[in-house]
């Protein structure tokens, strides 16, 4: 059975490494990107099962990347940020993201949110 591929996009290397480790422990194959530049093309090329997208990226915001992705594909995208939940919910709705995950979410909860987003895309 092939592991689902998750792409994590964040400009903080520590967040990338910790999130990658948590998701790999949960059985996912994880790709990471630390720069917003070229991310839309990489996502469209790689076609991951789900993307965790940092909202506050330099050069191009995560929400703008989500808009670009959603114009061209049905890849599941979750905003991934430390912003408060009300703001995240609003940002997700405004940019077309499939939901959000607050940074600091425990490992089991993080994996469950990602799995739920992928399953929602299958229906």
N, C-alpha and C positions, 0 to 999 in steps of 0.2 A: 504494500500500500504506500502510495506516495504521500509524503508530508506536505501539508499546505504551506505555501510560501507567503511570508509576511514581510513587507518592506517597512522599516522604521526610518523616518526622516526627522532628524533633529540636529541642530547646530552644536549641541553639547556632547562631546565624546563620552563623558561619563554616563549620561542618560542613554546613549546608544548602546554602550556595553552592558549596562545593567538590564535594560529592556530586552536586548538580544538574549542574554543569559536566561532571563525569566521565561521568555517565549520558547527558547530551545528546550528548556527543562519540561515545558508543557507539550512538547512533541512537534513544534513547528520548525520549518526551515526558515531562517531569518536573513534577510539582506538589509544593509544599512546604507544611508546616505547622510552626509553631514553638510551638504550645500544645497541650497534651493536651485541654483543654476544647473540646468540639465536634468532636473528631477522629473519633470513632466515627461520628457522623452524616455527616460529610463523606466519609468512606471509603465508607460504605454508599450515599450519594447518587452519588458520582463513579464508583464501581466501577472503580478502577484495576486494571491487570493484576497488579500486585504492590505491596506496601507494605514499605518499610524502616522499621522502628519502633525508635526509641531506647528503651532499657530504662528509663533513669533520667530520667523526666519529672516536673516538679513538678505537684502537684495530683492526678495520676492516673498510676500507673506504666504504662509501655509494655506490660508483661505483662497488666495488667488490661484495657487497650484491646484487646489481641489476643484475650483471652477473650471480650469482648463482640462483637467482629467475627465470631469463629468460631461463636458461638451463632446468628448471623443470616445468614451467607454462607459461600461457599467461596473468598473472595478469598485469594490467596496472600500470606502475611506472613512476612517474615524479620526476626528481631531484629537490631538494628544497634547494637553497643556496643563499648567498649574493654575490657570485662570479659574475663577469661581464657576460653579455649575450653571448658574443662570446665564452668565455671559457665554459660556461654552455652548449651551443649548441654543441660544440666539445665533451665535456664529455658525454653528452647524446647519441650522435651518436656512440662514442667509446664503451660505456658499454651496449648499447641496450635499454636504457630507451626510453619511449614513448614521451618524451619531458621534459620540465623543467618549473619551476616557480621560479621567483626571490623572495627571502624573502623581505618582505615589500610591496608586492603586495596588493592592496586594497581588502577589503572583497568581493565585488561583482566580481572583476576580478579573485580572487583566486578561488571562487566557480565556475565561468565560465570555467576556465582552467581545473579544475578537471572534471567537467561535459563533456567538450569536449573530454578529454582523455578517459573517460568511453564510450562515444558514438562512438568514433573511434574504440574501441575494439569490438563493436557490429556488425560492418560491415564486 
